[in-house]
Amino acid sequence: MEAPLVQIGAARPRLPEWARNSSTRFEALHRLKAGFRSARLHTVCESARCPNIHECFGRGAATFLILGDRCTRGCGFCAVAKGDPARLDPQEPASVARMAAAMGLRYVVITSVTRDDLEDGGSRHFAETIRQVRQALPEARVEALTPDFQGDRSAIAHVLDAGPHVFNHNVETVPRLYGRVRPQADYRRSLDVLAFAGATVQASLGLTRQEPYPTLIKSGFMVGLGETEAEVHALLRDLRAAGTEVATIGQYLQPARRNLPVAAYIEPRQFAAYAEYGRSLGFRAVFGGPLVRSSYMAEAVSEEALRRPC
């Protein structure tokens, strides 16, 4: 089934029932929000207006958003605030570690805004946050969901040196749509970030190309922006060729009026077909569905990948 191309001026499709999340857990939502506010921390769950926030906060899960809450880029799909960011908070890494420990997390996902204003893209701050979390929660697994750091390999290496269990960088969409969806990003550069991360982990332990990485390499993207099935298949092949082991595929949902409209709602059966195709390429795990997000159910996805050889 081919997902349609964007038709300018066409009526916007209505949100189907299977793309809605009816979970509402206001008590847990407000409790966790208050905890993050008191610690002066941010979550991508709130900043990006994730549809799963009630469910995730209800089970005590959240994705930390570091390097501030303002992004230096203006991606058309993203609800995170744009503009001039504030100075880095030197206490943020320790605050994240304390909050993760207070929540009793077994799996900690750390992401960030893009900070093109910083010489290292904030990579040292990112790495220090990972180290602090690993020290506070030595039994927990840590996933780093990073920006592209403008392709700076030394910045990527800083994050890897901190020892995340999963290195995640999202390509977000097919290359044809980058000019509209991610105008300040580059598809090939994102693939290079993933390939460099995998090669660096391999080299550190003297692994061969055929052996699984001790740090899982992960990426995610959205559908429903006007891509075709053939383009999704090509994207999955590109990710696998770059050494990516885990892929997530979710439905794009317009988070605010200023963001891009939805071109199409992709049916659950098509997500299942994409996941099956991805597994046929050798991915250790492919998690797809209308409400799937890159960090949604990240622990379960990681465990599935670790059970399956590359």
For each residue, the residues with C-beta under 8 A, 3 or more apart:
1: 229 267 269 270 273
2: 228 229 230
3: 223 224 226 227 228 229 232 263 264 266 270
4: 7 226 228 263 264
5: 226 228 263
6: 10 225 226 263
7: 4 10 263
8:
9:
10: 6 7
11:
12: 261 262
13: 262 263 264 265
14:
15: 19 20 253 265
16: 19 20 265
17: 20
18: 267 268 290
19: 15 16 251 253 265 290 291
20: 15 16 17 51
21: 51 52 54 55 291
22:
23: 52 54 55 58
24: 54
25: 28 29 54 55 57 58
26: 29 30 54
27: 30 31
28: 25 31 32 54 57 58 60
29: 25 26 32 33 53 54 57 58
30: 26 27 33 34
31: 27 28 34 35
32: 28 29 35 36 57 60 62 103
33: 29 30 36 37 46 57
34: 30 31 37 38
35: 31 32 38 39 99 102 103
36: 32 33 39 41 42 43 46 62 99
37: 33 34 40
38: 34 35
39: 35 36 95 98 99
40: 37 89 95
41: 36 64 65 92 95 96 99
42: 36 46 47 64 65 66 68 69
43: 36 46 47 62 63 64 65
44: 47 48 50 63 64 65 80 111 295
45: 48 50 52 53 56 57 62 63
46: 33 36 42 43 49 50 53
47: 42 43 44 65 69 79 80 81
48: 44 45 78 79 80 255
49: 46 53 79 255 256
50: 44 45 46 53 56 293 296
51: 20 21 253 291
52: 21 23 45 55 56 291 293 296
53: 29 45 46 49 50 56 57
54: 21 23 24 25 26 28 29 57 58
55: 21 23 25 52 58 59
56: 45 50 52 53 59 61 62 296
57: 25 28 29 32 33 45 53 54 60 61 62
58: 23 25 28 29 54 55
59: 55 56
60: 28 32 57 103 104 105
61: 56 57 105 107
62: 32 36 43 45 56 57 103
63: 43 44 45 109 110 111 145 295
64: 41 42 43 44 96 99 100 108 109 110 111 129
65: 41 42 43 44 47 69 80 111 112 113
66: 42 92 93 96 110 111 112 122 125 126 129
67: 85 88 92 112 113 115 118 122 125 126
68: 42 85 86 88 89 113 115
69: 42 47 65 80 81 113
70: 80 81 82 83 84 85 86 113
71: 74 75 78 80 81 82 85 113 114
72: 82 85 113 114 115 116 117
73: 82 114 116 182 184 185
74: 71 82 183 184
75: 71 78 172 181 182 183 184 185
76: 180 181 182 183 259 260
77: 172 173 181 182 222 225 252 255 259 260
78: 48 71 75 255 259
79: 47 48 49 255 256 259
80: 44 47 48 65 69 70 71 113
81: 47 69 70 71
82: 70 71 72 73 74
83: 70
84: 70 117
85: 67 68 70 71 72 113 115 117
86: 68 70 89
87:
88: 67 68 92 118 122 125
89: 40 68 86 92 95
90:
91: 94 95
92: 41 66 67 88 89 95 96 125 129
93: 66 96 97 125 128 129 131 132 133
94: 91 97 98 132
95: 39 40 41 89 91 92 98 99
96: 41 64 66 92 93 99 100 110 129 132 133
97: 93 94 100 101 129 132 133 135 136 137
98: 39 94 95 101 102 136
99: 35 36 39 41 64 95 96 102 103
100: 64 96 97 103 105 108 133 136 137 140
101: 97 98 104 105 136 137
102: 35 98 99
103: 32 35 60 62 99 100
104: 60 101
105: 60 61 100 101 108 137 140
106: 137 139 140 141 299
107: 61 140 141 142 143 298 299 302
108: 64 100 105 133 137 140 141 142 143
109: 63 64 142 143 145 295 298
110: 63 64 66 96 126 129 130 133 142 143 144 145
111: 44 63 64 65 66 144 145 146 295
112: 65 66 67 115 122 126 145 146 147
113: 65 67 68 69 70 71 72 80 85 147
114: 71 72 73 121 147 148
115: 67 68 72 85 112 118 121 122 147
116: 72 73 121 150 184
117: 72 84 85
118: 67 88 115 121 122
119:
120: 123 124 149 152 154 155 158
121: 114 115 116 118 147 149 150 152 155
122: 66 67 88 112 115 118 125 126
123: 120 126 127 146 149 152 154 155 156 158 159
124: 120 127 128 158
125: 66 67 88 92 93 122 128 129
126: 66 67 110 112 122 123 129 130 144 146 158 159 162
127: 123 124 130 131 158 159 161 162
128: 93 124 125 131 132 162
129: 64 66 92 93 96 97 110 125 126 132 133
130: 110 126 127 133 134 142 144 159 162 163 164
131: 93 127 128 134 135 162 163
132: 93 94 96 97 128 129 135 136
133: 93 96 97 100 108 110 129 130 136 137 140 142
134: 130 131 137 138 140 142 162 163
135: 97 131 132 138
136: 97 98 100 101 132 133
137: 97 100 101 105 106 108 133 134 140
138: 134 135
139: 106
140: 100 105 106 107 108 133 134 137
141: 106 107 108 165 166 299 302
142: 107 108 109 110 130 133 134 163 164 165 166
143: 107 108 109 110 164 165 166 168 218 295 298 302
144: 110 111 126 130 159 162 164 166 167 168
145: 63 109 110 111 112 168 169 170 294 295
146: 111 112 123 126 149 156 159 167 168 169 193
147: 112 113 114 115 121 169
148: 114 151 169 185 186 189 190 193
149: 120 121 123 146 152 155 156 193
150: 116 121 155 189
151: 148 186 189 192 193
152: 120 121 123 149 155 156
153: 156 157 196
154: 120 123 157 158
155: 120 121 123 149 150 152 158 159
156: 123 146 149 152 153 159 160 193 196 197 200
157: 153 154 160 161 200
158: 120 123 124 126 127 154 155 161 162
159: 123 126 127 130 144 146 155 156 162 164 167
160: 156 157 163 164 167 197 200 201 215
161: 127 157 158
162: 126 127 128 130 131 134 144 158 159
163: 130 131 134 142 160 215
164: 130 142 143 144 159 160 167 215
165: 141 142 143 215 216 302
166: 141 142 143 144 215 216 217 218 246 298 302
167: 144 146 159 160 164 197 201 215 216 217 218
168: 143 144 145 146 218 219 220 246 294 295
169: 145 146 147 148 190 193 194 197 218 219
170: 145 190 219 220 221 294
171: 187 190 191 194 219 220 221 235 239
172: 75 77 181 182 185 190 220 221 222
173: 77 177 178 181 182 221 222 225 227
174: 177 187 221 227 231 232 234 235
175: 178 187 188 231 235
176: 227 231
177: 173 174 180 181 225 226 227
178: 173 175 181 182 183 185 186 187
179: 183
180: 76 177 183 260
181: 75 76 77 172 173 177 178 225 260
182: 73 75 76 77 172 173 178 185
183: 74 75 76 178 179 180
184: 73 74 75 116
185: 73 75 148 172 178 182 189 190
186: 148 151 178 189 190
187: 171 174 175 178 190 191
188: 175 191 192
189: 148 150 151 185 186 192 193
190: 148 169 170 171 172 185 186 187 193 194 219
191: 171 187 188 194 195 238 239 242
192: 151 188 189 195 196 242
193: 146 148 149 151 156 169 189 190 196 197
194: 169 171 190 191 197 198 217 219 239 242 243 244
195: 191 192 198 199 242 243
196: 153 156 192 193 199 200
197: 156 160 167 169 193 194 200 201 215 217 243
198: 194 195 201 202 213 217 242 243 244
199: 195 196 202 203 243
200: 156 157 160 196 197 203 204
201: 160 167 197 198 204 205 207 213 214 215 217
202: 198 199 205 206 207 208 209 211 213
203: 199 200 206 207
204: 200 201
205: 201 202 214
206: 202 203
207: 201 202 203 211 213
208: 202 211
209: 202
210: 310
211: 202 207 208 310
212: 245 284 309 310
213: 198 201 202 207 216 217 243 245 310
214: 201 205
215: 160 163 164 165 166 167 197 201
216: 165 166 167 213 245 246 284 302 305 306
217: 166 167 194 197 198 201 213 243 244 245 246
218: 143 166 167 168 169 244 245 246 247 248 294
219: 168 169 170 171 190 194 239 244 246 247 248
220: 168 170 171 172 247 248 249 250 293 294
221: 170 171 172 173 174 235 247 248 249
222: 77 172 173 225 249 250 251 252
223: 3 227 232 249 250 251 252 266 270 271 274
224: 3 251 252 253 262 263 264 265 266
225: 6 77 173 177 181 222 252 260 262 263
226: 3 4 5 6 177 263 264
227: 3 173 174 176 177 223 231 232 235
228: 2 3 4 5 231 232
229: 1 2 3 232 233 270
230: 2 233 234
231: 174 175 176 227 228 234 235
232: 3 174 223 227 228 229 235 236 249 274
233: 229 230 236 237 277
234: 174 230 231 237 238
235: 171 174 175 221 227 231 232 238 239
236: 232 233 239 240 247 274 277 278 281 283 286
237: 233 234 240 241 281
238: 191 234 235 241 242
239: 171 191 194 219 235 236 242 244 247 283
240: 236 237 243 244 278 281 282 283
241: 237 238
242: 191 192 194 195 198 238 239
243: 194 195 197 198 199 213 217 240
244: 194 198 217 218 219 239 240 247 283
245: 212 213 216 217 218 283 284 285 305 310
246: 166 168 216 217 218 219 283 284 285 286 287 301 302 305
247: 218 219 220 221 236 239 244 278 283 285 286 287
248: 218 219 220 221 286 287 288 292 293 294 296 301
249: 220 221 222 223 232 271 274 275 278 286 287 288 289 292
250: 220 222 223 288 289 290 291 292 293 294 296
251: 19 222 223 224 265 266 271 289 290 291 292
252: 77 222 223 224 225 260 262
253: 15 19 51 224 262
254: 257 259 260 261 262
255: 48 49 77 78 79 259
256: 49 79 259
257: 254
258:
259: 76 77 78 79 254 255 256
260: 76 77 180 181 225 252 254
261: 12 254
262: 12 13 224 225 252 253 254 265
263: 3 4 5 6 7 13 224 225 226
264: 3 4 13 224 226
265: 13 15 16 19 224 251 262 290
266: 3 223 224 251 270 271 290
267: 1 18 270 271
268: 18 271 272 289 290
269: 1 272 273
270: 1 3 223 229 266 267 273 274
271: 223 249 251 266 267 268 274 275 288 289 290 292
272: 268 269 275 276 288
273: 1 269 270 276 277
274: 223 232 236 249 270 271 277 278 286 288
275: 249 271 272 278 279 286 287 288
276: 272 273 279 280
277: 233 236 273 274 280 281
278: 236 240 247 249 274 275 281 283 286 288
279: 275 276 282 283 286
280: 276 277
281: 236 237 240 277 278
282: 240 279 310
283: 236 239 240 244 245 246 247 278 279 286
284: 212 216 245 246 304 305 306 308 309 310
285: 245 246 247 301 302 304 305 308
286: 236 246 247 248 249 274 275 278 279 283
287: 246 247 248 249 275 292 296 297 301 304
288: 248 249 250 271 272 274 275 278 292
289: 249 250 251 268 271 292
290: 18 19 250 251 265 266 268 271
291: 19 21 51 52 250 251 296
292: 248 249 250 251 271 287 288 289 296 297
293: 50 52 220 248 250 296
294: 145 168 170 218 220 248 250 298
295: 44 63 109 111 143 145 168 298
296: 50 52 56 248 250 287 291 292 293
297: 287 292 300 301
298: 107 109 143 166 294 295 301 302
299: 106 107 141 302 303
300: 297 303 304
301: 246 248 285 287 297 298 304 305
302: 107 141 143 165 166 216 246 285 298 299 305 306
303: 299 300 306 307
304: 284 285 287 300 301 307 308
305: 216 245 246 284 285 301 302 308
306: 216 284 302 303
307: 303 304
308: 284 285 304 305
309: 212 284
310: 210 211 212 213 245 282 284
